[in-house]
Amino acid sequence: MNNVCSTVLDAIGDTPMVRLKAFGAATQPSLYAKLECTNPGGSMKDRAAKGMIEWAEREHNLSPGARIVVCTSGNMGVGMAMVCAVKGYQLMCLVDAKINPATETCLRVLGADVIKVYQRDETGGYHLTRLNKLETVLSEYPDAIYLDQYDSPAAVASHFASTGPEIYAALDGHVRAVVMVAGTGGSSMGIARFFKEQSPQTDIWLIDEIGSLALPDNGGAAPRHLNGMGTSIAPANYMPNDFHKFIDHVVYVNAEDSIRAAIDLARCEGILVGGSGGAAVQVMRDIAAPHYGPDDHVVSLLPDHGSRYTETQFDPDWLAARGINVPEIFNVEDESR
């Protein structure tokens, strides 16, 4: 009975680490991937969702039927919906037109009310439009609790207490570098803060998509295509004044290279991730690894599973409509011809 969880929430965390022998065959350091897709909601956002709702329970004394509101492009919504289903809370998710159809369906099946915005804001994204809609929703439901994943010490704390220590323990503390993608900042800053406290010699690499405004010293707003990374605002979680105390290297990537790396990872390691996971392993192998030697261990955090992106980042028509050239997608012969 030791392996039986009281609820699905007890299954969050303790995700496996895999050595990428084929994908990293040409590199000197050993490369590893932490598979956050094995969380029960399918992504690393499960950790923050649980932590944020537990914070709300302490701060607001939530009772069954309480209404929670969250702005999300996908994975956080699924994590929140899962937690709310277990705890008996109502969830309203403000999403936008970029949400993956599979993710939207998951939200509805889990019982969330989905409110979608379609109009882009002045940055070319949807985040500011979602925030405008949020004001309307909160005025209609004054008793609702808004949980802001962009400014959430609870989200940072959840990764400080779980994900960081798991990575450290898996390699007996011998972690030379950790490579992560930028999003709302909960996972990256929680893990970075843990390592700077526990293992200051560990380098922290953070990756964002060109056009994102998430990180200090970004290059300005531009259209983005990779779900699960990048934002249209600067999340408070990144603590701009202290950012470089925790982050050693910042790398910007494009969608084409990231999706190609995801395909490469799938075909040589059997690990299916989305474009954000592709960005993590591409930077780990091609940019970070040359900085380290044969006795070093470099870890990438893979946020979710690639099956959520079959209708977007892995769909030839979707890619072509956005001018993204990934010919590897087209290599399957149609036997009906």
N, C-alpha and C positions, 0 to 999 in steps of 0.2 A: 504493500500500500504506500510505500515511500514515494513512488512515482505518480501517485494520484493527486491531482490538484483539486482544491475545494471549488474553485471557479476557473474559468479560462484566464482570468487576470493573473492567477498564480503561474501561468505558463509564459508570462512575459519575461524576456531576458534570458541570460545564459545561452546565447546564440553561439553556434559553432564557428571555429576558425579553420580555414582551409589553406594549405600551402599551394601556391600556384606554380607547380614545377614546370608545366609546359608553357604557360603564358609568360613566365619569367625565365625561360631557359637560357636566354642570352645575357642575363644580368648577373652581376657579381653578388649582391646581397640576396638573401632569401626573401621572397615576396609572399605575403599572406593576405587573405580576404576574410573579413568578418561578415557572416551572412545574416544580416538583419531581417531578411525576408522570412526567416523561420519564426519570428514572433507571430503570435496567433492572428493578429490583424494584418499580417503580411509586410510590415515595415518597421523601421526603427521608431516611428512616431508613436507606436504603442506605449513606449516607455514614458515619453513626455505626456501623453494623454492621461495615463494613469496618475502620474505625479501631479498634473495640473488639477485634475478633478479631486484628488485627495486634498490638495491645498484648498480648493473651494469648499469642500466639506468642513474643513477646520475653520475657515474664515467666515463662512456664510451659514453654517449649520444647516446644510441642505437636507431636505426630507424627500421621500419618494414623490415623484411627479414634478420636482423642480425643473425649470426650463434653463438650459444652457445654450449659449450662442457662440459659434466659432466661425471665423473667416478662414477658409482653407482651399488650396488648389487640389486636394485629394487625400493624401495619406493620413494627415492629421484628422481629417473628418472620419475616416474609417476607424482609426484608433479611438477617437472620442465616441463614435456610435457604438462600438463594441463595449466600452466601459459603461456608457449610459444604459445600454440594454441590460447589462448585468445588475446595475445598481438601481434601475427603475427611474431614471431621469429622462426628460424629453430633450432632444437635441435639434437645434436648427443650424444648418450648415449654409453659409453664404459662399457660393462657388462662382466660377466664371466659365466662359465659353471654352477655355483651354482644358477643362477637366476631361480626363479619359472616360469614354462611355462606360467601360467596365467598372471604374471606380464609382461613378455616379450611381450605377445600378446597385453596387454593394452598399452604398449609403442608404438607399431607399429600402433594400431588403433588411438592413439592420434596424430600420424604424426611424431614421432621421428625416426631418423635413428639409428638403433641398430648395434653396432659393438661388436662382442663377441670374447673373448679370451678363449682358452681351456687349455693352458699350465700352470701348477702350478709353483710357484716360490719357492725359497729355504726355505721359511717359511712353506710350505705346502698349502698356500693359493694362491690367484690369484692377489692380489692387486698390487704387484710389476710388474707383467706381464702387468696389465692394464696400469700402469704408463709408461712402455716402449712403449706400443702401443700409448699412449697419445702423446708422443714426435713425433711419425710418423704422427699422425693426425694433430697436430698443425703445422708441417712443410708443410703439404699439403694444409692447410687452414690457412694461416698466419693472416687473418683478424678475425678469430674466437676468441671468448672470453671464456677462461676456468674458470669455477667457481669451486673452490676447497672446497668441503663441510668439509674436514678435517681441514682446516685452514680458517675459515670464521667468523670474528667478526659479520657479518650481520646475520648469522644463530643463534649465541648465543644471539644477541640482539633481534631477533624476539621472542624467548621464554622468555627472560627477560621481554619483554613488553607485552606479551599476556598470555602464558601458566601459568607462575608463578602467576601473579595477578588473573587469573581465579580460580586457586586452592585455593588461599588465600581467595578470596571473597566468594566462595561457602560454606566455613565453617566459615565465619565471623572471619577469622584470627586464629581460633583455630586448627592449624595444628601441631601436635606433631612430625610427621615424614613424609617424602616423599621418596618413593622407586621407583627407575628407573633403566633401563638397560643401559649399556654402548654401544655406537656406535661411531659415528664420534665426539660426544661431544657437538653438538649444543644445543640439548634439555636439557641434563643433566646439563651442565654448565650454561646455561641461567637461568634455574629454580633455581639451587643452588645459583647463584649469587643474584637472586631476594630475596630468603629467608634469606640469610645471611645479606642482607641489611635491609629487612623489618621485619623479624622475626627470629633473630639469635638463638632463643631457639629451632627452628625446626631442627631436625636431618635429614641429607641427606644420604640416603643409595644408593649405586651404585653397580650394578650387572654386571658381565661379564662371558662369557663362558670360561671354562678351555681351554687354548691354544691360547687365544687372547693376542695380544701385545698392546692393546689400553691404558691400565692404567699403571701408575708407579708401580714398584714392582711386575710386573706380573711374572708368573712362567715359561715363555718361550713358544715358538711356538709349537703347536700341531694341528692335524686336528680338525676342528670345523664343526658343523652341523646346528646351529641355524641361519637362516637368520634374519637380522634386529638387530643384536648385535655382538659386537666383531670386531676387525680389525687386519690386518697383519702388521700395522705400528702404531706408537704412534701419534695420531692426535695432532696438535698444539693447537686445541681448549681446550685441557685439562690443558694447562699451567702447566707443571710438577713442576716448582718451587713453584707454589702457590696452587697446587692441594689440599693439605690437609687443606688449609684455608677454602675450600668450601665443601669438602666431608668428612663426619664423619665416615662412615663405607663402606668397600668394601667386597663383597661376590662373590666367584666364584662358578658356577653351571655347571652341565652336562646336555646334551640334554635330557636324559631319564627322569630325575626328572622334567624338565621344561615342556616337552610335556605331561607328566602325569598330572601335575597341570593344564595345559590348558584344558585337557579333563575333569578333575574334575570341573573346573570353568564352562565349557559349560553345564555339566549335572546337576549342582545344582543351577546355576544362569541364564542359558540360554545365557551366553555371550561367543561368539566364538572368540578366539584370537589365534595367532600363538605361536610358542615356546618362543619368546621373551616376550610376554605378560604372558605366563605361568611361565617364570622365575620370572617376577615381582611379581605376586601374590603368588607364592610358597615361595619366600623369605620374602615377607610381612607377610604372615601367620605363617610360621614355624620358621623363624629366627628373624625377626624384632619385631613382636607383643609381644613376651615374655618379651621384655624390657620395656613395657608400661602398664599403668593401665586402669581401667574402664572408666575414664573420658577423655581419650586421643583419638585423631583421627589420623589414619595412612592412607595415600593415596598412591596408586600405579598408575603409568602412563602406560596405555596399548597402545602400539604404532600403531597397525593396526588390521585388521580383519583376522580371521583364514581361511576364504574361499580361500585366496590366497595360502594356503599350502596343499590343498587336494591331490596334486600330489607329495608332498615331505614329510613334517613332519607328515602328517596324513595318509600316504599311507603305508600299511603293507610291501609291497615289498621294498619300499625305505628304510624303517627302518631296515628291515632284512639285506639288503645289507650293511648296515653300522654298524651292530652289536648292534643296539639300541633295547632294550627289553621293549616294551610297550604293554603288552598283552591286555590292555583295548581296543585297536583298534580292536581286533579280536572277540568281543563279540556278533556279529550280526549273527544270523542263516540265512543260504541261503535257502529260501523257495522253490527253484527249485529242491532241492535234494529229 
